Amino acid sequence: MIHIRRAGPLDAAPLAALLNAIIAKGGTTAYVTPWDKSDVEERMQRPNAVWHLAEDDTGSVKGFQWFEPHPDIPEDSASVATFVEIGATGLGIGSKLFAATRAAALDLGYRHMDAVIRADNAGGLAYYQSRGFETIQLLPDMALSDGTRVDKVWTRVRLD
């Protein structure tokens, strides 16, 4: 069974490990440089950042999602990112994470949530579309931190 809870600094190492496995596989996330525990801790400490994780009955992390304000989007919107363990997609983890994330965002007064997804990430695009996200803008030929160029899709959902 999958349980959702707020993530905190003690969860930083397993969250970084899950993200790094996705980065190493390549092709779905815009992150190309591995994260360490301190990178996750720093992101968790940002103002109005909220992190949730999904874990199984043994306490093994199966996915996580966070949202935070972003300077390139309206103040009533939060930027969201979602990561599910390789091989664990399609099991409802993302749905459970988004229910918790949506409630927390509404509690903080957000009216919208934005996600920017690589255009070649069919699974990510399908996930956000299934949550009601709609395309706002196509972002062609965007540079990743390693210089790789990819197209991205900027999406938004109304929360209330």
C-alpha positions in Angstrom: 0.0 0.0 0.0 1.2 3.5 -0.8 1.2 6.2 1.9 1.6 10.0 1.2 3.2 12.3 3.8 5.0 15.6 3.9 8.7 15.2 3.2 11.3 16.8 5.4 15.1 17.1 5.6 15.6 13.5 6.9 14.1 12.3 3.6 16.6 14.2 1.5 19.0 11.4 0.8 16.4 8.8 -0.5 14.7 11.6 -2.6 18.0 12.5 -4.2 18.7 8.8 -4.9 15.3 8.3 -6.6 15.8 11.5 -8.7 19.4 10.5 -9.6 18.2 7.1 -10.9 15.8 9.0 -13.2 18.5 11.4 -14.3 20.9 8.5 -15.0 18.3 6.8 -17.2 17.8 10.0 -19.1 15.1 11.2 -21.4 12.3 12.3 -19.1 13.5 15.0 -16.8 15.1 18.3 -17.6 17.5 17.8 -14.8 20.8 16.3 -16.1 23.1 16.8 -13.2 22.8 14.5 -10.2 21.5 16.0 -6.9 22.9 15.3 -3.5 21.2 15.4 -0.1 22.1 19.1 0.4 20.5 20.0 -3.0 17.2 18.5 -1.9 17.5 20.1 1.6 18.1 23.5 0.0 15.0 23.2 -2.2 12.9 22.1 0.7 13.8 25.3 2.6 12.7 27.7 0.0 9.8 29.9 1.0 6.4 28.3 0.4 8.0 25.1 -1.0 6.0 22.0 -0.1 7.2 18.5 -0.6 5.3 15.2 -0.4 6.6 11.7 -0.7 5.0 8.4 -1.5 6.3 5.4 0.4 5.3 1.8 0.7 4.5 -0.2 3.9 8.3 -0.8 4.4 9.1 3.0 4.2 10.7 2.7 0.8 10.3 5.9 -1.2 8.3 5.3 -4.4 7.9 8.9 -5.6 7.8 12.5 -4.6 6.3 15.8 -5.7 7.0 19.4 -4.8 5.7 22.8 -5.6 7.1 26.2 -5.0 6.6 29.8 -6.3 8.5 30.6 -9.5 9.5 34.1 -10.7 8.3 33.4 -14.3 4.7 32.6 -13.4 1.9 34.6 -11.8 1.9 35.0 -8.0 -1.3 32.9 -7.7 0.5 29.9 -9.4 3.0 27.4 -8.1 5.5 25.4 -10.1 5.2 21.6 -9.6 7.5 18.7 -10.3 6.8 15.0 -10.0 9.1 12.0 -9.9 8.1 8.3 -9.5 10.5 5.5 -9.1 11.5 3.7 -12.3 9.2 0.8 -12.8 6.6 2.1 -10.4 4.7 4.4 -12.8 1.0 3.6 -13.6 0.3 2.4 -10.0 -1.6 5.5 -8.8 1.4 7.0 -7.0 1.2 10.3 -9.0 -2.5 10.5 -8.4 -2.1 10.2 -4.6 0.7 12.7 -4.6 -1.3 15.2 -6.6 -4.2 15.0 -4.2 -2.0 16.0 -1.3 -0.1 18.6 -3.4 -3.4 20.2 -4.6 -4.8 20.5 -1.1 -1.6 22.0 0.3 -1.4 24.5 -2.6 -5.0 25.6 -2.0 -4.2 26.0 1.7 -1.4 28.4 0.8 -3.8 30.4 -1.5 -2.6 29.2 -4.9 -5.2 29.2 -7.6 -3.2 27.5 -10.4 -0.3 25.1 -10.7 2.2 25.1 -13.6 4.3 22.3 -14.9 6.9 22.5 -17.6 7.5 19.1 -19.2 10.0 17.9 -21.8 8.0 17.4 -25.0 9.6 14.0 -25.5 8.4 12.8 -22.1 5.1 11.2 -23.2 4.5 9.7 -19.7 4.9 13.0 -18.0 2.7 14.8 -20.5 0.0 12.2 -20.1 0.2 12.3 -16.3 -0.3 16.1 -16.1 -3.0 16.0 -18.8 -4.8 13.4 -16.7 -4.8 15.8 -13.7 -6.4 18.5 -15.9 -3.3 20.5 -16.9 -3.7 22.3 -20.3 -1.0 23.5 -22.6 -0.3 27.2 -22.2 2.8 27.4 -24.5 5.2 25.3 -26.5 8.8 26.2 -25.6 11.0 25.1 -28.5 14.7 24.4 -28.4 15.3 25.0 -24.7 18.8 24.4 -23.3 19.3 22.0 -20.4 22.2 22.6 -18.0 24.5 20.4 -20.1 23.7 22.2 -23.3 21.3 19.6 -24.7 18.5 21.3 -26.6 14.9 20.0 -26.1 11.4 21.2 -26.7 9.3 21.7 -23.6 5.5 22.1 -22.9 4.3 24.6 -20.4 1.1 23.5 -18.8 -1.3 24.9 -16.2 -4.3 23.7 -14.1 -6.8 25.7 -12.2 -7.0 24.4 -8.6 -10.3 25.8 -7.4 
